[in-house]
Amino acid sequence: MDYRIYIYSPCYKTGGTKSLHQLGYHLNRRGIDVGIIYLDGKKYPKVKKTLYFDELNICNNADVADDPDNIIIVPETLTFKLRSFKKAIKVIWWLSVDNYKKSLIWNASKERLAYRGLPSFLIPLEMIYKVLFHNEEFYYSMVSRKALKNVYHLYNCEYARRYLEKKRIKKSSMSYLCGYIDEVFLHQIYGENKEMILTYNPIKTADKEFEDRFFMRLSGELRDLIIIPI
């Protein structure tokens, strides 16, 4: 069976993986042929069961046709897969800019050495190891502005949009697509002693001046609001 849209996904459960599956699920409900491709280390086996939606089609990496009518969607950590395609429409969904940065060869090498308790001056050797034994994943990751300009981009937050702007990606080459919000966060909790608390991740804030103005305005409107950075 031929698919029109292929979505590359890690084969472990994370919020990003779930977002990719939900995208495939909703496209499928609209009558669009979608194929999910799982990555498992250096191999790309056919996984018999999907992680979240059993009705989604699963296909192998080798099944993807490099055809102008096909669309290839990858999360930001799997940009290296797009280098294999010349004719198909290529899309990156930026679910986490920080994860993208961590996946680049220098940062990935530095983090692995730190995890193993080894000194940072070994980073060049670790990079050589990755190029030799994980060539596709690290050597062919999309980094340059030129490579990223030939791709359509989906971003899920202002932080990601500004990052793409810095990469000189045109507005016509990007669109906003928010990830899912788990149902557990949508249920209202009732209680006599409930406080109005807002938590946020300051690392995700691209504009500190905007952040200060936003919270000042919000605090003025909601006097009892407690703002807590996490």
PANUKOL-6613 format. One record per residue (C-alpha): residue in one letter; y, z, x. Coordinates in steps of 0.5 Angstrom, whole numbers, plus 500, padded with zeros to 3 digits. Layout:
residues N
aYZX ...
This chain:
residues 230
m500500500 d507498503 y513503502 r520502502 i522508504 y519512510 i521520511 y519523518 s518530518 p515536522 c508538519 y510546519 k514550514 t521550515 g528550510 g529543513 t522540512 k522543505 s529539504 l525532507 h520533502 q524534496 l528528498 g522524498 y520528491 h526526488 l526519490 n519518488 r521520481 r526515481 g521510482 i522509489 d516508494 v516513499 g512515505 i512522508 i509521516 y508528519 l508529527 d503533530 g505534538 k504528541 k499525536 y501522529 p495523525 k494522517 v495529514 k491529508 k495534504 t503535504 l506541505 y510542498 f509536494 d501534493 e504527489 l507525495 n504519499 i502520506 c502515511 n501514519 n506512524 a502506525 d503504518 v511503518 a513496518 d519494522 d522490516 p529489514 d527492507 n525498509 i529505510 i527510516 i529517515 v529522520 p532529521 e536530527 t531533531 l526527531 t532521533 f527519538 k523515533 l528511530 r528507537 s522504535 f525500530 k529494530 k530491523 a529497519 i535501516 k535507520 v538514517 i539521520 w539527516 w543532519 l540538517 s542542523 v547540529 d545546533 n537544532 y539537535 k543540541 k537545542 s532539542 l536535547 i532535554 w537539558 n537545553 a530544551 s528545558 k533551559 e530554553 r523554555 l524557562 a528562559 y522564554 r518564560 g522568564 l523563569 p530562573 s535556571 f535553577 l528550575 i531546570 p531539573 l523540575 e522542567 m526536565 i522531570 y515535567 k518533560 v520526561 l513525564 f509528559 h513528553 n517521554 e518519547 e520525544 f525527550 y527521554 y528517548 s532522543 m539519541 v545522545 s550516546 r555514541 k553507542 a546509539 l548513534 k553508531 n547503529 v545509524 y547511518 h548518517 l547524512 y550530513 n549537509 c556541511 e563540514 y560543521 a556537521 r561532519 r566534524 y560533529 l559526527 e567525527 k567527534 k562522536 r566517533 i562515527 k566511521 k566514514 s563508512 s557510516 m556517513 s555521506 y554528504 l547530502 c546537501 g539541502 y536545497 i538552495 d531556494 e530558487 v530565489 f537565491 l539563484 h536569480 q542574478 i540581480 y543586475 g545593477 e550599476 n552599484 k552592485 e557590490 m561583491 i559581498 l559575501 t555573508 y556567512 n554564519 p560564523 i557559528 k557554523 t564554522 a568548525 d575550524 k577557526 e584557523 f581554516 e576560516 d582565516 r586561511 f580561506 f578568507 m585570506 r586566500 l579569497 s580576499 g587575495 e583572489 l577577489 r580584491 d573587491 l570582495 i566584502 i566579507 i560580512 p559575518 i551575520 
